[in-house]
Amino acid sequence: MISSQKRDVQHWLDSMRGVDDPEPAGPGGNPRWLPRGRAGATVAVAALLVMALFWIWAFSPLAPSGHPDVLHNVVFTHNAEDICQRTVSAADRLPQAAEATGPEDRAGQIRTSTPLFAAMVAELRVEAGEVFGSDADLVGDWLADWDTYLADRHAYAEVLAGGSDPPFTVRARDGEPVTSYIDIFAEVNSMPSCATPGDV
């Protein structure tokens, strides 16, 4: 009995792989790959039904898709990109790091450019007033990371003004630099200009 059941299962698996069955039909004209018993047939039908339901769900709007930080509110993402792009263009017109004559001069450059990005974040926060639900939480966390980043820029400018010239570092959140969260959020929401600037 056990060997017969194993043979039926093997026939069923072979048929799923497209392997020809040497015994295409059994008694009563039933294909050999179908389980003979009622329980076996029920299991086979249930398995096929589960597979079908899974693929229907996978291609439906109910299935989760994409990155968890992707916003549903595309109006915010479009407006945010415009705001950030204008700010980046303005910052690009300022003297760059390569032009600095020393740490003190570099401190002055950062103190000039940082208010531009602070104003950008303030404008983004106004736009965020029209964002609700889970999107509002995501945007709120992102803007909080920007606040941390801006504070770190201010602190770095103070160090440079004192004559020291260490590498620029930022604080971490959950073990990752806040700049990573800022940049990933900007990337997955098609806001490339809203990534952290490379002017420091």
N, C-alpha and C positions, 0 to 999 in steps of 0.2 A: 504493500500500500504506500509506504513512504517513498520507495523508488519510483512508483508511478507518479506521485505528486511532484517529485523532483524533476522527472522527465517533462511533465506538463509545464512547470515553471520555466525550464530551459527552453522549451518550444516557444513560450510566450516571449522570453527575452530575445531569442533568435529572430522572431518576427519583428520586434521593435528595431533590431539592428538591420533588418532587410535581408537576413539570411534565409535562403530557401528551405522550406520544411520538406524533408523526404516523404513525410506522410501528410499530405495536404488536407486530408479530411478523415475524420474518424467515423464511428458508427453514427448513423442518423444524419450524415453530411455536415456535422459541426467541424470547424477547423480545429486541428490538433492543438494549436497554441492556446486556445481558450481553456481555462481551468474546467475540469469536469464537474467538480462539486459546486453546490449552490454558494457555499461560503467563499470558495476561491473566486467564483465569478463576481460576487459582491465586492470583494476586495479589489479586483481588477477594475471594475467600473468606478468604484470610489476613488481609486488612485488617478484614473483618467479625469474624473470630474474635478478633483482637487487641482490637478495640473492646469486644466482649462480655466478654472476660477482664478488661479494665481496669475495667469497671463492677462486675463481680463482686468484684474485689479492693477497689475503692474503698468498697464497702459492707460489707466483711468486717471482723472484729476485727483482721486483720493490718495494715490500713492505718493509718498514723499519723494522729492527730486531736488537735485542741485545742492548747493552749499547751504548750511543752516543760517548763514548770515545774509542770504539774498533777501532783499526787501520786495514786498508786493507793490509798494507805492513808487511807481516809476516816475511820477511827477517830481517827487523829492529828489530822486537820483539825477534826473535831467537838470533840475535847477541847481542842485549842489555842484554838479560838474561845471556849470557855467560860472558859478561863484568862485570856485577854486581855480578855474582856468584864468580868470581875470586877475586873481591874486598872484598866481605863479608868474604871469606875464609882467606884472608890476615889480615883483621881486627880482626877476631876471634883468631888469634895467638898472638895478643897484650894483655897486662895486662887489665883486666876488672875492672869495677867499684867496685865490691866487694873487690878487692885487694887494693884499694886506702887507704892510711893512713890518709887522710884529704882532704879538698877542694883544697889546692894547688897541692897536688899529683894528684888529679882528673883532675885538669886543664891541667896538663902535659899530662895525658893520652888522653884527648880530642884533645889537640894540636898535638898529634902524629897520631891519627886516622883520623882526619878531612881531612888532605891532601890526604889520600887515596881515600876518597869519592870525593874530588874535582877533582882528576885525573880521576876518574871514569866518572864524569859528563863531563869532557873535552873530553873523548873518546866517550861518547854517542853523544856529539854534532858533532863530526866528522862523526859518523854513520848517524846522522840526515841529513847530507848534501845530502844523497841519497834518502831522503823522500820528496815527493812533494804533492801539492794540500792541501786538508783539513787535511790529515795526518800530513803534515808539521806544520800546525797551532797547532794541538793538541800536537805534540811532543815539539814544541817551548814553549808552555804554561807550559808543564810538567817540562821541563828543567829550566824554569824561577822559578818555585816553588822550585826546587832543589837548585838554587842559593840562594833563600831566606832562605831556611833551613840551608844551609852551613854557611851563614852569621850569623844566630842565634846561631849556634854552636860556632863560633868564639867569639861572644859577651858573651855567657855563660861561656866560658873558662876564659875570662877576669874577670868576676864577681867572679868565683871560685878562681882565682889567688889572688884576693884581700882578701881572707879569708872568704867571705860569702858563704853560701851553700843553696840557694833557689831552688825551683823546676825548672826544665828546661821548658821553654815555647817558643812557636814559634808564628810568626806573622800570621794574618788571611788574607784570600782573600775571598771577598764576604761573610763575616761572618763566614767562616769556616777556621780552621787551615790549613796551606799549606800542612801539613803532611797528612791530609785527602785526598786531591787531589792527592798527590804523590802516596799514598797507593792504592787508588781506581784505578787509571790509571794502576799501576803495576798489580793489581789483574785481571782486565778485559782483559788485554792483555797477560795474562799467563807469567808474568815476576816477580815471587815472590821474587827473589833476589834483585829486583830493588825497593822494598818498603823501607821506611826509616828504618835505622838500630836501634836496641834497645840498643845501647851501651852507651847512655847518661842517 
